[in-house]
Amino acid sequence: MHTSRDRFLDVVRAGAILAVIAQHWIMPVLSYSDGHLATGNALATPGWWVVTWLSQVMPLVFFAGGAANLISFRRAGSTQQWLAGRIKRLMVPVLPLMAVWLIVPDFLRGLGVPPQPLQVGSAIAAQLLWFLAVYVLVVLLTPLMVAAHRRWGLKVPLVMGAAGILVDVARFNDFGYIGYANAIFVWVAVHQLGFHYVEGRLGSLTRRGALALSAAGFGVTASLVAFGPYPASMIGMPGAPVSNMSPPTVLLAFLAVGQIGLLLAFRPQLNALAARPGIGDALGWLGARFMSVYLWHMPALIVVAGVTVYGLGYETPTPGTVFWLVMAPAWFAACGMVLFGLLRLFAHFEMQRDTAVATAKVPQLVAAGLMVSGGLLGLAAHGFAPLSDGIARGPVPWVVLATAGFLLAGKQIPVVDLLGRAVTVSERATLPGLKR
């Protein structure tokens, strides 16, 4: 089992969030006229679907999350302490986002922004909260899945994958809503692969073995696209009858195997890259702000699009043209500058380090996690509508639900030793009366 910080996981996490940002900033094809914001997706360009096989990195996020969760769970003093810390740490960066976007829509309406572009921006600001909603559920399941991993090993992700296949069969036979069950089966299966990297054969694969695993994963993915009901794009496309992402199909689990194998094949090189002083510092900076970067990169895009497209009449060039290639770096630079400014304002919420003992018991923490997940899912589905449209129909009920879950997770009492020094997580288990 890994006992020191794993640079490979740091690289995977950093690469994943950078890929998410790049994909989301490159996708929009925007123009504005007569109160209407036209939106398209650059990755819908014929043949560009192949990019999504590498740029769709949510499987890698769940894989790295599984590895990190197992490592931290093994080190935690108790399930209670671990769950409390995870729920709090996931939810704290969301609080300023919710506070800002409860105000922004009405502020923009007061400035005269028409309803349709306002609705688009407000929806995009909340859309990515789906990940946190699902991830909180995966966190709640982690103690059970760790026990299952210890007892049944590789059989667990295999069974979850088989369940995902059955869900897809039902989904594609006119039981569409059952597809949302794969938000658990698919992502928990991939999360479980992270366990097998930390305590299993994945972590000890040779390059040949890793490349064989990658070929198998991508090969099955290609076969299911070629001969099955699955679309070629790994993200949802405008007007497509089926999305591999919403809800997730089992195809993403096979894609995960391909991506994980490919990265493991080059793990020595990635570790060497991470060991360089400048790269290591960058990884540390990004890792400390991971959730803030994720949460605020779309508001950064909204700001840039609002100024350029709505305010200045800029239209996105046709994707793939010379003009589009020339303008893309400037677009990225503008979004990056705005994101950096937002991080200066809001990232410190995430960077606060907890040195406290949870008071809430496990059943209360599970209820709190379910409330947080439900609130975030509601926001992701409905967006941040202006409060002037009506409190009950807007984001307020979902914000209240998520915030209530955060508060239900309980107060955390700082642990101080006889010298008045805050005690670290690793030290708590050695103090009398703090073992669980």
C-alpha positions in Angstrom: 0.0 0.0 0.0 1.2 3.5 -0.8 2.2 5.3 2.4 3.8 8.5 1.0 2.3 11.0 -1.4 1.9 9.4 -4.8 3.1 11.7 -7.6 1.4 9.6 -10.3 -2.0 10.4 -8.7 -1.1 14.0 -8.5 -0.3 14.0 -12.2 -3.5 12.2 -13.1 -5.6 14.6 -11.0 -3.9 17.7 -12.5 -4.0 16.4 -16.0 -7.7 15.5 -15.6 -8.7 19.0 -14.4 -6.7 20.7 -17.1 -8.4 18.5 -19.7 -11.8 19.3 -18.3 -11.0 23.0 -18.5 -9.6 22.8 -22.0 -12.6 20.8 -23.2 -15.1 23.2 -21.7 -13.4 26.3 -23.0 -12.9 25.0 -26.5 -16.4 23.6 -27.0 -18.6 26.7 -27.1 -19.6 28.1 -30.5 -21.3 31.3 -29.7 -23.0 34.3 -31.4 -25.6 36.8 -30.2 -28.3 38.6 -32.0 -31.7 40.2 -31.1 -31.8 39.0 -27.5 -30.8 35.4 -28.4 -27.5 33.7 -27.6 -26.9 30.9 -30.1 -24.8 28.0 -28.7 -23.1 25.2 -30.5 -20.4 22.6 -29.7 -17.1 22.6 -31.6 -16.6 18.9 -30.8 -19.7 18.2 -32.9 -17.6 18.9 -35.9 -17.4 15.7 -38.1 -14.6 13.5 -37.0 -13.8 15.5 -33.8 -15.6 12.9 -31.6 -12.2 11.0 -31.4 -10.9 13.9 -29.3 -13.4 13.0 -26.6 -11.9 9.5 -26.1 -9.0 11.3 -24.4 -10.6 14.6 -23.3 -13.5 12.9 -21.5 -11.5 12.4 -18.3 -14.2 12.0 -15.6 -13.3 8.3 -15.5 -9.8 9.4 -14.4 -11.2 11.8 -11.8 -13.1 8.9 -10.2 -10.1 6.6 -10.5 -7.8 9.0 -8.8 -10.5 9.8 -6.3 -10.8 6.1 -5.4 -7.1 5.8 -4.8 -7.0 8.9 -2.7 -10.1 7.9 -0.7 -8.7 4.5 0.1 -5.3 5.9 1.2 -7.0 8.6 3.4 -9.6 6.1 4.8 -6.9 3.7 5.9 -5.1 6.6 7.7 -8.3 8.0 9.3 -8.9 7.4 13.0 -12.5 6.4 12.3 -15.2 6.1 9.6 -17.0 9.0 11.4 -14.0 11.3 11.2 -13.3 10.4 7.6 -16.9 11.0 6.4 -17.1 14.3 8.3 -13.9 15.5 6.8 -14.8 14.5 3.3 -18.3 16.0 3.3 -17.1 19.2 4.8 -14.1 19.5 2.4 -16.2 18.9 -0.6 -19.0 21.3 0.4 -16.9 24.2 1.7 -15.8 25.4 -1.8 -19.4 25.3 -3.1 -20.7 27.8 -0.5 -19.2 30.9 -2.1 -20.3 29.7 -5.5 -23.9 29.4 -4.3 -23.7 32.8 -2.5 -22.4 34.6 -5.6 -24.9 33.0 -8.0 -27.9 33.7 -5.8 -27.2 37.4 -6.5 -25.7 37.5 -10.0 -28.8 36.6 -12.1 -30.9 39.4 -10.6 -27.9 41.8 -10.8 -27.5 41.0 -14.6 -31.3 41.3 -15.1 -31.1 44.8 -13.5 -28.4 45.7 -16.0 -30.8 44.8 -18.9 -29.4 41.4 -19.9 -32.3 39.6 -21.8 -33.9 36.5 -20.3 -32.5 33.9 -22.8 -28.7 34.5 -22.4 -29.3 35.0 -18.7 -30.9 31.6 -18.5 -28.0 30.0 -20.5 -25.4 31.5 -18.2 -27.2 30.7 -15.0 -27.7 27.1 -16.1 -24.0 26.7 -17.1 -22.8 28.0 -13.7 -24.6 25.2 -11.9 -24.4 22.4 -14.4 -21.1 21.0 -13.3 -22.4 20.4 -9.8 -23.6 17.1 -11.0 -20.1 15.7 -10.4 -20.1 16.7 -6.8 -23.6 15.4 -6.3 -22.5 11.9 -7.5 -19.1 12.1 -5.9 -20.7 12.7 -2.5 -22.7 9.5 -2.9 -19.6 7.6 -3.9 -17.9 9.0 -0.7 -20.8 7.8 1.4 -20.5 4.3 -0.1 -16.7 4.2 0.3 -16.5 2.6 3.8 -18.8 -0.2 2.5 -16.8 -0.5 -0.8 -13.5 -0.7 1.1 -14.9 -3.7 3.1 -16.1 -5.3 -0.1 -12.7 -4.7 -1.7 -11.0 -6.4 1.2 -13.3 -9.4 1.0 -13.9 -9.9 -2.7 -11.2 -7.9 -4.5 -11.5 -7.6 -8.3 -14.9 -9.2 -8.3 -16.5 -6.0 -7.0 -15.8 -3.7 -10.0 -16.6 -6.7 -12.3 -20.0 -7.1 -10.7 -20.6 -3.4 -10.8 -19.7 -3.4 -14.5 -22.0 -6.3 -15.1 -24.8 -4.4 -13.4 -24.0 -1.4 -15.6 -24.5 -3.6 -18.7 -27.9 -4.8 -17.5 -28.9 -1.2 -16.8 -27.9 -0.2 -20.3 -29.9 -3.1 -21.8 -33.0 -1.9 -19.9 -32.3 1.7 -20.9 -32.1 0.9 -24.6 -35.3 -1.1 -24.4 -37.6 1.7 -23.5 -36.8 2.0 -19.8 -34.9 5.2 -20.2 -34.9 6.5 -16.6 -33.3 3.4 -15.3 -30.1 4.6 -17.0 -29.5 7.0 -14.1 -28.7 4.0 -11.9 -25.4 3.9 -13.8 -24.4 7.1 -12.1 -23.7 4.7 -9.2 -22.7 1.4 -11.0 -20.4 3.0 -13.5 -18.7 5.5 -11.3 -18.4 3.2 -8.3 -16.8 0.6 -10.6 -14.2 3.1 -11.8 -13.7 4.4 -8.2 -13.0 0.8 -7.2 -10.3 0.5 -9.8 -8.5 3.2 -7.8 -8.5 0.8 -4.9 -6.8 -1.8 -7.1 -4.1 0.7 -8.0 -3.3 1.3 -4.3 -3.8 -2.3 -3.1 -3.8 -4.5 -6.1 -2.3 -5.6 -9.4 -3.0 -2.3 -11.2 -0.2 -0.7 -9.2 2.4 -3.2 -10.2 1.7 -3.7 -13.9 4.6 -3.7 -16.3 4.5 -1.4 -19.3 3.5 -4.3 -21.5 0.8 -5.3 -19.2 -0.5 -1.8 -18.9 -0.5 -1.3 -22.7 -2.4 -4.6 -23.1 -4.9 -3.4 -20.5 -5.3 -0.1 -22.4 -5.7 -1.9 -25.8 -8.4 -4.1 -24.2 -10.3 -1.1 -22.8 -10.2 0.9 -25.9 -10.9 -2.1 -28.0 -14.1 -3.0 -26.2 -15.1 0.7 -26.3 -14.6 0.8 -30.1 -16.5 -2.5 -30.6 -19.5 -1.3 -28.6 -19.5 1.9 -30.6 -19.2 0.1 -33.9 -21.7 -2.7 -33.3 -23.8 -1.5 -30.3 -26.2 1.4 -29.6 -23.6 3.7 -28.3 -22.6 7.0 -29.9 -19.0 7.6 -30.8 -18.6 10.8 -28.7 -17.9 10.3 -25.0 -19.7 13.6 -24.2 -23.3 14.6 -25.0 -23.8 16.3 -28.3 -26.5 18.8 -29.3 -29.5 17.0 -30.8 -28.0 13.5 -30.3 -30.7 10.9 -29.3 -28.3 9.2 -26.8 -25.6 10.5 -24.6 -22.8 8.4 -23.1 -22.5 10.9 -20.3 -25.9 11.9 -19.1 -26.7 9.4 -17.7 -23.4 7.6 -18.0 -23.3 4.4 -20.0 -21.1 1.4 -19.2 -19.1 2.5 -22.2 -17.3 5.0 -19.8 -16.2 2.1 -17.6 -14.4 0.5 -20.6 -13.1 3.9 -21.6 -11.7 4.2 -18.1 -9.8 0.9 -18.5 -8.2 2.1 -21.7 -7.2 5.5 -20.2 -5.9 4.1 -17.0 -3.8 1.4 -18.8 -2.4 4.1 -21.1 -1.3 6.3 -18.2 0.1 3.4 -16.2 2.3 2.4 -19.1 4.0 5.8 -18.8 4.0 6.0 -15.0 7.8 6.1 -14.6 8.0 9.1 -17.0 5.1 10.8 -15.3 6.7 10.4 -11.9 10.0 11.8 -13.3 8.1 14.8 -14.7 6.4 15.4 -11.4 9.7 15.2 -9.6 11.0 18.3 -11.4 10.9 21.3 -9.0 8.8 23.6 -11.1 6.3 20.9 -12.1 6.1 19.7 -8.5 5.3 23.2 -7.3 2.7 23.6 -10.0 1.1 20.2 -9.0 1.0 21.3 -5.4 -0.6 24.6 -6.2 -3.2 23.0 -8.4 -3.9 20.2 -6.0 -4.6 22.6 -3.1 -7.2 24.3 -5.3 -8.6 21.4 -7.3 -12.3 21.9 -6.4 -12.1 25.7 -6.7 -10.6 25.4 -10.2 -13.4 23.0 -11.2 -16.2 25.1 -9.8 -15.0 28.5 -11.1 -13.7 27.7 -14.6 -17.2 27.8 -16.1 -18.1 31.2 -14.4 -14.8 32.4 -15.9 -16.0 31.3 -19.3 -19.3 33.0 -18.7 -17.6 36.3 -17.9 -15.4 36.2 -21.0 -18.4 35.2 -23.2 -20.6 37.9 -21.6 -18.0 40.6 -22.4 -17.0 39.5 -25.8 -20.0 37.8 -27.3 -22.9 39.7 -25.7 -21.1 43.0 -25.0 -18.8 43.3 -28.1 -20.7 41.2 -30.7 -17.9 38.7 -31.1 -18.8 35.5 -33.0 -16.9 32.2 -32.6 -15.2 31.4 -35.9 -16.1 28.1 -37.6 -14.3 25.4 -35.6 -11.2 24.1 -37.3 -10.7 27.1 -39.6 -7.5 29.2 -39.5 -9.3 32.1 -37.8 -10.6 29.7 -35.1 -7.1 28.3 -34.5 -5.7 31.9 -34.3 -8.4 33.1 -31.9 -8.4 30.0 -29.6 -5.2 30.9 -27.7 -6.5 34.5 -27.0 -9.8 33.0 -25.8 -8.0 30.6 -23.5 -5.8 33.4 -22.2 -8.8 35.6 -21.4 -10.6 32.8 -19.6 -7.4 31.9 -17.7 -6.9 35.4 -16.5 -10.5 35.6 -15.2 -10.2 32.2 -13.6 -7.0 33.3 -11.8 -8.8 36.4 -10.5 -11.7 34.3 -9.2 -9.3 31.9 -7.5 -7.7 34.8 -5.7 -11.1 35.7 -4.3 -12.5 32.2 -3.5 -9.8 29.5 -3.4 -8.9 30.2 0.2 -12.1 28.6 1.3 -10.9 25.3 0.0 -7.3 25.7 1.3 -8.3 25.9 5.0 -7.1 22.8 6.7 -9.2 21.0 9.2 -7.6 20.0 12.5 -10.8 19.0 14.3 -12.7 16.0 15.6 -16.2 15.5 14.2 -19.1 15.4 16.7 -21.8 14.0 14.3 -22.3 10.2 14.3 -22.2 8.1 11.1 -26.0 7.9 10.5 -26.2 11.7 10.8 -23.3 12.1 8.4 -24.9 9.8 5.9 -28.2 11.8 6.1 -26.1 15.0 5.7 -24.3 13.6 2.7 -27.6 12.6 1.1 -29.0 16.1 1.6 -25.8 17.7 0.2 -26.0 15.4 -2.8 -29.7 16.1 -3.4 -29.3 19.8 -3.2 -26.4 19.9 -5.6 -28.2 17.6 -8.0 -31.2 20.0 -7.9 -29.0 23.0 -8.7 -27.3 21.1 -11.5 -30.6 20.2 -13.0 -32.4 23.6 -12.6 -29.6 26.2 -12.5 -29.4 29.5 -10.8 -32.6 31.2 -11.9 -33.2 34.8 -10.8 -34.8 35.0 -7.3 -37.2 37.6 -8.7 -38.8 34.7 -10.7 -40.1 33.2 -7.4 -38.3 31.8 -4.4 -39.9 28.4 -4.5 -39.2 27.8 -8.2 -35.7 29.0 -8.2 -32.4 27.8 -6.7 -33.2 28.6 -3.1 -34.8 25.3 -2.1 -31.8 23.4 -3.4 -29.3 25.8 -1.8 -31.1 25.4 1.5 -31.1 21.6 1.2 -27.4 21.5 0.4 -26.5 24.0 3.1 -28.6 22.2 5.7 -26.7 19.0 4.9 -23.4 20.8 5.4 -24.6 22.1 8.8 -26.0 18.6 9.7 -22.6 17.2 9.2 -21.9 18.7 12.6 -19.6 21.0 14.3 -16.0 20.0 14.6 -14.1 20.6 17.8 -10.5 21.6 17.5 -8.1 19.1 19.0 -5.3 20.7 21.0 -2.6 18.9 22.9 -1.1 20.0 26.2 1.2 22.5 24.5 -1.8 24.2 22.8 -0.7 22.9 19.4 -3.4 21.8 16.8 -3.1 18.1 16.4 -2.9 16.5 13.0 -5.0 13.7 11.7 -2.2 11.2 12.1 -1.7 12.2 15.7 -5.3 11.9 16.8 -5.4 8.2 17.0 -2.6 8.3 19.6 -4.4 10.6 22.0 -6.4 9.2 24.9 -10.1 9.3 24.4 -9.9 10.1 20.7 -9.7 6.6 19.3 -12.8 5.4 17.6 
